[in-house]
Amino acid sequence: MAIKDIKFATKPSYTNSRGLVIGIDEYLHAPNLSYAVSDAKAIKDLLISEFAFEKEKITFPKDKKATRASVLKAFAEFAKVHVELDDRIIVFFAGHGHTLPGVRGDQGFLVPYDGEASDISTLINWRELTGLADLIRAKHIFFIMDACYSGLVLTRGGQGPSRFVKDMMRRFSRQVLTAGKADEVVADSGGPLPHHSVFTGHLIEGLQGKASDDSGVMTANSLMAYVYRNVATDKNSNQTPHFGHFDGDGDLILKTPSVQTDSETNHDEDVLISITYSDAQVDLETLETKVALAKDFLSDESKAIKLHDFVIRELKKFVSQCSDDRFTPAVDFTLEELTNRISTYEELSKTMMALSSVISFWGRQSQLPILQKIFTRSLDSLLMAHTSSILTNLRWHPLFLVFYSSGIASVEARNYGALAAVLSATAPKIDPYSKNDIIAERLSSGYYRNVDSQTYKRLPGHDRYYAPMSEYLFKALQPSVDDLLFIGPTYEDTFDEFEILWAMVVQDAMTDKHKLYVHPPIGRFGWKHKNRDNSPLSRIIEQANDLGENWAPIKAGLFGGKPSRATSAAQALTENVAKRDYY
C-alpha cells in the first residue's frame, strides 16, 4: 500500500508523537540571533506539557550542535522502521533562512550553525527535507519554521473548511508554516511575549489555547491561520507568514478533548469542526482554475456553447481514464488492490466531481442538459459489464463520487431542478430490448452490486457499519464538497436528504412501473430511522405531507409533480426500511 493511501490502514488517533526542535542563536558564519534558542526551548516545553509529547522522543539540537549534518541525520531518523503509520511529527526550526533564484523558480534554504550563504553545499535545501519526508511512514508531519525563505509550492492554505476530526486524523498530510518569505526580515523580538520573536510569540499563544475552537479542538490548520492573522497584523512585524499543505489533504491534530477513539462505545460519533478562515494567498491549482472557468460560463447563459464544450472535453477524459483499459481486469482480489483502486479512482474523479457540483449548485434550467449528459455518457461503459466481482463492481465508484457530489450540491443550493434533471433523466439502453429505466434506477442497481459483493465492507474499519458504502462516501466526499461549497455543520443533513430523495424516486419508479428487479438504495438514513427518534426520513416525509404541491421537490418535477406519488413512495420506502434485517 502506498504511503498516501494510509487512510485505509490508520486509526483516528496517534501511536507516538515525535519532535525535532532546532534553535540557533550562535552562528559560525551568519549573524547571531538573540532569541532563537529561547523560542525553540519554549516550543519543546509546550509539546511536552500541553500536547503529551514524551521528552525522550524530542530531539533538541541547538547552536553548535545544530550543524547541517546533525540536523539532516536527526530528521532522517524518522525514516526508520520504528516510526509507525499512526505517528505524528512536528519539526520546529528557529534560525536564519535563505533564498536563491533558480531556473524553475526560487529555492529556499535553512541555514544551520555551520552554514554559509556563499556556499550552498553548507545549507539545507527545503527540497531535501520534502524528499526525506517521502520516506517517512508517519501519516502527519508539520514543519514550523521561524525563518523567512521562498521556494515552497503549497497546494492549500487554511481556507476555512469544515472537517470531521477523525477523518482528518486518518488522512495523509505534510504541512508547513514559515515566518515569512524571502524579501521579509524576521523580527527577532518585539512580539507579544518577552524574549521571543514576533512569529514564535504568537505561535506560543496559539498553542496555549488561542488557536483552539470553542470545543477545545486545535489542528495544524487552525494554528496556522491564527499565527498568519496575528503576525501579519502585529505592529512590530513586517512579515507575512506562508503556510499550507505541500502534500496530502489531512490535518495534524494537536488537541481533541471532545473526540472519542475507536475503542470507545459509540464508534460512529465524530466531530465536525470549522477551521478558522484566513485570507492567505495560495497557489492556484489546475482544478481551481477549471472550477473558476465553469463558474464563469454558468454566470452567463450566452456562454452555453463554451460550457458544453468545456464539460464534454473533461467528461471524455474522465470516462477514458476510468475505463477498463487503465486497469488490469484479471487481477486477483486483494485488500491492497481494492484500496489502491479506490484511491486511483478518487484522484481521477476530482475534476468531474467539482464540475458536476458547481453545475448542480448554480446551474439554471437551460444549463441542466449538460449535467444529464455527464451521467448518461458515464453510464455507457458500466452498463455493458456482465460479470460481477468485487473489482468489476468497483468500476461504479467514480460515477458514485460524481453522483453524490452533484446530489449534495443540488440539495444544499435547494436547486431541486438540477436533482430532478439527473434522477429523472432516461438512462441509455443496454440493447433494443432493455427496459426504459431512469438514471436513478440504474445507479441504484450499481449501488446494490457493491452492497451484494460487500465491496466497501471489506475496507478496514467498515465491517462494523450497517451501511458501509453510504458511510464511506459520507466521509470521503466531505472535504472536497466543503472546500467547494462551504457547507459546514449542515453537511450531514444535506447528505441524508439527498440519499432519501434518491431512494424515494427509485421507490416511486418501482411502484409506478411495477418493477420487481429494482430496489431503493437505503443508506445510512435507514439505520437512523430504525434507531433514532425524529429521523431524517421522518422529517422529510412530514415536510412533504405538510407542503403538498408547494414542496420544493414536487415543484421541481420530481415524482411527476404529484404529491400523491411522493406520499406513496415515502410509505413504501418506510416499509422497505423496516424489513431490512441488517439494520
N, C-alpha and C positions, 0 to 999 in steps of 0.2 A: 504493500500500500504506500503510495507517495505521501510524503510528509504533509502536503497541502490537503490531503483527503482525511486528515486525522479526526474530523468531526464525527466519523463513524466509529472511532475507537476510543475517544476521550470521554472523560466524565465532567459533569458540571461542578468541578472542584479542583483543587490543586494538591498534588502529592508533595511537592517541595517548592520552596521559594528560595531563589538563589540571587546573589547580587555581586556586581563588580563596581566598586565605588572608587573613583580616582580624583585626587586633588593635588594640584601643583602650584605652589607659591614660588618656589626657588627653581629657576631655570639655569641650565648650563650656558645657553646661547641667547635665549629670548629674554625680554624684560621681565622682571619679577612681578608677581601679583601679591595682593595683601590678604585676601580672604578666601582663596580657592580651597585651601585645606580645611578652613573653618566651615565652608559650605559643604564640602564632601563629608566631613565628620557628622554634621547635623543631619544630613540625609541618611547616612548609615545608622545613626542612633534612632531616627524615626522609623526606618524599616524594621528595626528590631522591636521598638516599644509599641508602635501603633499598628504594624501590619504583619506581625508574627513571623518575621524572618529570623532564622537561627543565626547567632553570631558567627558560628564556625562555617556557615555557608555563604558568608560575605567576604570577598577578597578586597583588601583596602590598601592598595599601593599609593604612596604619597611622596611628593618631592623626588629625592634621588632614587627611590625605588620604583618610580613610575617611568621607567625607560621604555623606549619603543619595544624592545624585546620582551620585557616583563609584562607590559600591557597586552600585547598580542598573545603571549603564552597563556596569560590568565583567561583571556576571552576564549582561546582555543580549547581550554579545559572543558568548556560547556559542550563541546562536540563529542565528548567521550560517552561511553555507553551508560555510565552511572546517571546521566541526566535523562529523565523519563519524559514520556509524551505529555503527561499532565503537570509538568513543572512550569513555573513562571520565572522569568529572568528580568531583572532590572539592571541596566548599565547606566551609571551616572559619571559624567566627566566634567570637572571644573578646571579650566585652564585656557590656553590660547587656541584659537582656530586659525586656519589659513586657507586661502582660495587661490587657485591658479587657473587661467583660461586654457581650454583645450579645444581641439578641432570639433568636438561634439558637445561643446558647452563647458561651463565651469566645472572644476573638480575641487571638492572640499577635503581638507586635511585637519586632523587633530595634531597638536604639537606636544609630543611627550617631553619629559625632562631633558633628554639629550637631543631633542630636535633642533634643526637649524633651517630657517626658512629658505636659505640659498641652496640647500641640498635636499631635494625632495625624497631621497632614499632614506633620510632620517625621520621623516614624518609618517603619520599613519593615515593612509588614504581611506576615506569613508567607504569606498568600494571594497577595500579589504575586509572591513567589518561585515558588510552585507553579504560578501561572498562566503565568509565563515559562517554567517547566520544560516545559510542554506544547508549547512551540515549539522545543525543543532536540532535535536528532536523535540525540544520543548515547544509546546503549542504557542506560547506567548513570550515575546521579547519586547521590552520597552526601553528605548535609548533616550536618556535625558542629558542634553549637552549644554552646559553653561559656557558656551563658546559661540562665536559668530563665524559662519562659513557658508558657502553656497555649494551647489552641485548635487542637492538632494532632488530626486524625482519622486514626488509624492502623489499618490493616486487619489487620496481622500483627505479631507480635513474634518474637524468637528462641526458638522453641518446641522446639528440639531435633530438627528433621527431618534425614533423610539426603538428600543431593542429589548428583547427578552434576555434577562441576565444569564440564565442557564445556557441558552443557545449561543450567546457570545462567548461563554466560557469554553464551549466545545470547539469553536471555530479558530482556525489558524490566524495568527496576526503577527506582524512586525511593525512596530510604531516608533515614531521618533518625534522629539520636541527639542528644538535648538533655541538658544537665546536670541539669535538674530542672524541676518545674512551678512555677506562678505563686506559690504560697504558700511556696516554699522559697528560702532565701538561699544564693547561690553562695559557697562557701568559696574566697576568692582566694589562699589559701596554706594551709600545714599538711598538704599531701598527701605522697605517698611520695617526691617529688623536690623539692629546694630550688628556690625561685624559680619555682614553678609552682602553679597551683590544684590542688585535690584531684582534680577531674574530669580536667584535662589531664595531671596526673601519672600517673594510672592509664591514660589513653589512650596516653601515650608508652610506658609499659611494655608495654602490649598490642601496640603497633605494633613494638616492638623484639623481639617474638617470643613473648611470653607468651600471646597470643591465637591462636597457630598450633596446629594439631593435630599428632599425632605424626609425620606425613609432611611437615610444614612448610607445609601449605596454610593460608592465612589469608583469610577472607572478611569482608565488612562485617557479616554476621550474627554470626560468631564474635567479632569485635571488639566489637560492641555488647553481646553477652551478657557478655563478660569485664568491660567497663567498668561495666555495670549492677551486676554482682555485687560488684565491689570498691569502687565508690563508695558503694553503699548500705550496706555493712558497715564502711566506714572510720570509725574512732573520731572523726576530726575533721570528719566530714561529717554534715550534716542534709539531704542531698539524696537523691533517688531518681531516677536518670535515666529518661527517657521515650524509647522507641525503637520502631522497626518500619518497615513499608512504608506509604507513603501512595499508592502506585500500583505496579502490576506485581507479578510474582512471581519475578523473577530475583534475582541476588545479585552485587554488585560484588566481584570477586575481587582481592585485594591481592597474594597470592603463590601461585604454583602450581609449586613446584620439581619435582613428580613427574608433571606432566601434559604429554603430547605435544601438538603442534599438528597441524593437518590436513596440513601439508606433510611430516610425518614418515611413516615406513613404515607403522606399524600404525594405520590411521585409525580402527579400531573401538575402540581401547583408551580407557578413561575411568576416572576415579577417583570412587568413591562415598565422600563424606565425611559425617560426622555433626557438625551444628552444636551447639555446647555449649548444654545446656538452661539456661533461666533461668525463674524463676517470675514474670517481669514480667507485669503485668496488661495485657491487650489488649482493645480494644472488640469485643464480640460482633457478628458479622455475622449476617445472616438465615440463611445456610447453617448456621452453627454452631448456631443456635437450633433449626433443623429437625433436625439430627443429634441434638442432645440430646433432643428430643422423641421421635424414633424409638427411641432407646435406652431411654427411659423406658417406652414401650409394649412394647418387646421384653422388658423385665425382668419383666413381669407378664402371664402368659397370659390373665388375666381382661380385659385391655385389647385383646383381639383385634379387636373391632369398631372401636375407636378407631384401631388400627394400620391396619386395612383402609381406613377412610375417609380417613385422612391420606395414605396412599400413593396411593390412587386419585385424590385431588384433585391431587397433584403429578404423577401419571402423565398425567392428562388435559392438564395444562398442558404437559408435556414433548412429548407427541405432537402437540399443536396447534402449539406453537412451532416444531417441526422439520418441519412439513408443507410441502408444495409451495407452499401459499398465501403463505408468508412470503418465498419466493424467486422470482425471475423464471425460469421454466422454459426459455425460449427464448434465454437469454443465450449469446453465443458464448464458447467456452472461451478463457480467458487464465490465465496463471500468477497474476496478481493476483486474479482471481475465485476461483481454486482456493484460494489461501491465505486470502482473506477469508472464504470459506465455512467452511473448516476452523476458523478462529478463532471464527466466529459459532456454529457447531455446538458447539464445546467450551465456550463460555460458557453456552449454553442447556442443556447436559447436566450441569452441575456438581451440581445438586441430586439428580437421579436417579442419577448415579454414586455419590454419597455414600450415598443411601438403600439402593441395592442392595448396597453394600459392607457396611454395618452389619447388614443383614438376613442376608447371606451369612456374616458373621463370627459373629454372636451368635444367629441365628435357630434356633429349635427346630423339630422336625418339624411341629408343628401350625401353625407360622407360615410355612412354606415355600410354601403355595399362593399367597400374595400376591407372592412372589418370581417364581413361574412366570407370574403374570398380567402382570408388568412386561414380560416378553419376548413372550408371546403377543399382547398388545394392541399392542405396539410394532411387531411384525412385520406387522400387518394391512395398513397402507398400503404397506409396502415390497413385499409380495407381488403387488400389483396392477400394478406397473410392468412394461410390456412392452418399452419401449425401453431401449437400453443405450448410454450415453455416459459420459464421464468425470464430468460433473456429476450425472447421474442416478444413477450408481453411488455417488457420494459421499454420497447420501442415507442409506446404511448407516452412515456414520461415527458419528453419535450413538449408535446402538444398539451398535456395537462398543465405544465408550468405556464404556458401561454394562455390557456383557457381560464385557469384560476386567476391569473393576473388581470385578465380582461374583465372577468366577472366581479372581482373585488373592486376594481376601479369603477365599474358601472354603478354598483350599489353605493359606493362611497360618494359618488357625484349625484346620486339619485337620477342617473341617466338610464332609466329603465328601457328606453327605446333602444339603446345600444345592447342591453342584455337580451331584449326580445329579438333583435336582429340576429344575434348569434344563436340563441337557443331554438328559435322557431324556424330558422332557415332550413331549406331542404338539403339533406346530405346527398353527396354523389352516390349513384347506384354502382353496386359492385358488378352487376351484369343486367341484361334486359329483363330478367325475371325476378330480380330482387325487389324487396318491398320499398315503398316510398317513405323512408324514415326522415325525421328531422335530426339536425346535428345533436341536439340534446340526447336523443336516444342512442346514437352511435357512440357518443362519448361515454354514456352510461355503460354500454357494452364493453368498451375498453377498460372502464373502471373495474368492472366485475371480473374481467380477465385477470387483472392483477390481484384482486381480492381472492379469487379462487386459487391462484397459484401461490398465494401468501408472499408475494414479491417483497412488500415493504415490511412485513412481519419478520423477515429474516435479518433486517438491519439491526445492528447492536442497540439494545435498549428498547426496541419497538415490539418485541414479542409480548410485552405486558399490556400494550394498548388494545382497546376494544375496536378501534377503527384506525389501524396503523397507517394506512395510506393517507387518510384525511389528516391525521396528526402530523405526519411527516411534511405534507405540503403546507400545513398551517405554520409550522416553524420555519421551513425552508424559504418560503416566499416573503415573510415579514420584512426582512432587511431591505430587499430590493423595492418592494411596494412602498415602504415608508420613506425610503430615500427619494422616491419619485413623487409621492403624493402627500407625504407628511400626515399620515392618518392618526398616529399616536394611539392613545388608550382605547379608541373605538374599534381598533383593528379586529379584535375577536368577534364583536357583534357583527361587523361588516362581513367577515368571513363566513360566519354561521348563516347569515341571511342569504348570502349568495348560494351556499350549498342547499339550503332549504328550498329556495325558488327553483333551482335546477331540478331537485328531486320532485317538486310539485309539478313541474312542466312534464317530466317524464311520466309521472303517475297519471297526469291528465291524458297524455298520448296513449297510455295503456288502456285507460277506461274508454276513451273516445273511439279507439280503433280495435278494441278487444284483442290486444296483443298479449300473448302468454309468454313470449320469449324475452320480454323486456322487464327489467326490474329497476325501481327507483334507486339512485345512488344514495345510500344512507351513511353519512359521515359522522363526525364527532357529535353533531347535534342530536343523533339518535340516542346515544348514551346519556346525554344531558336530559333528554325528555323523559327517560325512564328513571332517572336518579335524582332529579332536582325539581323543586317547585318553580313555577314561572319560567319554564324552559324557553329557549329561543323559538322553538316550533310553536309552542302555545301562544307566545306573544304575537307572532306573525299571523297565525290563524285568527286570533282575536282582532287584530288590526284589519285583516281582510274582511271579516264579517261586519265589523263596525262601519267601515267606509264604503263597502259595496262597490258601486260604479266609480266612486271617487278614489278608490285605492290606486296608487300610482302605477303598480304593475299592470292592473286592468286597463287603465287609461293608455298605457304604452302598447297595448295589444296582446299581452300575454294571456293565455287561456281563452284565446279568441275574443278577448274583450268582454267576456261574460262572467259575472260574479258567481253564477251557479256552478260553472265548471271549476272555478277556483275552490269553491266550498267542497265540491265532491272530491276533487283531487286532495285537498287537505285532510278530509275524513279518511280516505283510502290510505294516504301516506301514514297517518297516525296509526291505523290498524296494522300496516306493514311494520312499522317500528315496534309495535307491541309484540309482534311474532318473532322478532329477532332473538334467537337463543343466546347469541354470543354477547349480547349487551348486558 
